[in-house]
Amino acid sequence: MSVYVAASSLFVLLVGLTVGLISFTNLKYYLPGYGTQTQRKALVHYKVKIDSLELASRKKDLYLEELKRVLSGNVSAQPRDTSALEIPETEIETQ
């Protein structure tokens, strides 16, 4: 039983020392996926910028496809609702 307790204690101590060594020294920068705060902020900034560029690119591609359809004459005549809207007037209560 004492061998089991000693081995378990040694294992816990070694794991604790390893975690402490990595956490409180510069060894953490060698772990994949871990970077400095500046690098993380830059990564988020560039990710947002890339997302907005992808959206702009998709919108531009859609616009060009629609323009090609119009110029080639492949436009389907879609009826447009141009009638005036009837908006009911609301009663304004004065006190």
N, C-alpha and C positions, 0 to 999 in steps of 0.2 A: 504494500500500500504506500509505503514511503517513497518508493521508486516512482510510482505513478504521480504522486504529489510533486516530487522534485522535477520530473519531466514536464508536467503541466506548468509549473511555476517558471521553469526555464523557457518554455515555449512562449508564454505570455510576456515574459520580460524581453525576449528577443523581438517579438512582434512590436511591442511598445517602443523599444529602442529604434527599430527600423522606421516605424511611422514617425517618431519624433525627429530622427535624422533627416528624413526626406522633407518633412513639413517645415522645419525651422532652419534649413540650410538652402543653398542654391541648387541642390540636387533636384528640387522639384521642377526646375526649368528643363530638365532632360526627359521628363515624362511626356508622352505624347498627349496633345490636347491641352497642355497647361502653358500659359503664356503670361506676360506681364499685363497689368491693367491697361496700359497704353495700347498694347497689341489687341486686346479684347475690344476696346472702344473703337479702334480703327476697323476691326473686323465687322462690327455692327454697322458702322458708318458705311462701309463699302457694300455690305449686304443690302442695306436700304437703297443705296444708289443703284445697284445692279437690278433690284426689283423694279424700281421706277423706270430704268432704261428698257427693261424687258416689256413693261406695260406700254411704254411709248412706241416701241418697235412693233408690238402687236397691233396697236391702233393705226400706225402708219401702214402696215401691211393690209389691214382691213380697208383702209381708205383707198389704197392703190387698187385693190381688187374691185371695189365698187366703182372706181373711176374707169377701170378697164371695161367693166360691164356696161357702163353708160356710153363710153366711146364706141364700143363695138355694136351697140344697139340691142343688147340682150336684156333690156329693162322690161320687167313685167309691169303692166299698168295696174297699179294698186289704187283703189279708190281712196281718196282723202276726205276726211270728215271736216268740211269747212263751214259747217253750220254754226251759228252763234249759240253759245251756251246760255241756258236759262238758269240764272242764279236767283233763288228766292231771296227776297229782302227780309232781313230779320228786324224784329221790332226792338227798338231801343227804348228801354224803360227809363223814365226820368223820375227822380224821387223828389 
